[in-house]
Amino acid sequence: MSKPKIADVLRKNPQKGTLGEPWRYLWFANKERLDTLRVPETEQEYMFKTIGTLSFSKKVEVDVDIFRDYFYLRCRRKERGLSSVPLDSIPAASLTRCWDTVKNRNEFQACEDKLMEGKSKNGR
């Protein structure tokens, strides 16, 4: 989304503005791409609110990997009819242990996927 388009949206509907919430900036910056991928708006909002409020490590790379793969796996699990526990309910120590003990992204995703297992068969 271009900056002029953001300005137009804010003029027409100020409630869609940042309102001091950092997650909204991330959402505006990525919304167009996620809309193209047909990610539902409620899921987009959940993603960016989560990213805006959680931190797992002092290393940015660790947080980026955790968020990227959590939301990727969450979508894949939803496609298969599986639920995923909310990211904020997974202990940070468990997530960073996954990151610290694996050799590659596939192993990291397998470890994170185990942490995401929910009890029901419904997606979020």
N, C-alpha and C positions, 0 to 999 in steps of 0.2 A: 504494500500500500504506500503510495507516495505521500509526502508531507502535505501538499495542497489538499489531497483527498481527506486526510485526517482532519485538517482544519475545517473543511466543509462539513464533515460528520459532527464535529464538535459544535459548530455554529448551529446546525439544525437540531441536534439533540445533545445538550451538555451532559446529560446523564451517562453518555457513552464515553465521556472524557476520562482522564486519568484520576481525577478527584483525589489526588495524593496517594493513590494505591499503585505501587511499583509494578505489580503484575499486569495492570492494564496497558502500560507502555510495551511490555513484551508481547502482549496479545495483539495490539495494534500493529506492531512491527512484523508479526508472523501470520496474522489472520488470513490474509489473501492466499498465502501458500497452503495453509491448512484447509481453507474452503475448497481450493482446487482438489485437494486430496479427499474431500468429502468427510472431513472430521467434524462431527456434530458440534455446534456452538457450545453446548453444555459441557462437552468433553474438553474443548479448547479452554473454556473458563476454568475448569478444574485443573487442567495442566498448568496454566500460568499462575493461578492462585497458589498451587503447591510449590512451584518453582520459586515464587516470590517469598514464600514463608519458611521453607526448609533449607537446612545446610547440614551436610554430613561430615565434611572434612575441611581442613584449612587449605587443602589442595583443590584448586578450581577444577582440574582435570578429573578428579574423583567425582565431584558433584555432577559435572557434565555427563560423565559416563553413566552414573546412577540414574539421573533423570532421563537421558536419551533412551537407555535400554529399558527402564521401567515402563515408559509410555509406549515404546515399540512393543514390548512383550504384552502389555495390557491390551493393546489393540489386537494382537495375534490371539491372545487368550479369549477375548470377547468374540472374535470370529469363530472360535471353536466351541462357543457356548460355556466357557469357563469364567468364573468370577476371579477377581484379584483383590487382595486386601489393600486398603488405602496405603499409600506410601508412608504417610505419617505414623502408621501403626507398626511399621517394620523398624526394629531397633537399628539405630545408626551404626552401632558396633558390628551388627551382622552384615550390613551392606558393605561397610569398609573392609571387613574380613574377607568377603567375597572378592573385592577388588584387589586386596593385598596378596591373596593366595592362588590366584589363577595365572595362567600363562598367556591367554588370548581372549578375545571378545566372545567367542563361542562358549568358552568355559565360564566366563563372567555371566553371560546370559543364562546359562544352565543353573548357576548358583543363585542368581537373582530370581529366576523363575520359581525355584523351590520355595523361596521366601514369600512369594506372591500368592501361593496356593491358598484359596479360600475354602470354606466349608460348603457353600452352596454352588449350584450349577448356573446361577444367573450372573450375567455381566453387570457391572455397576449401573 
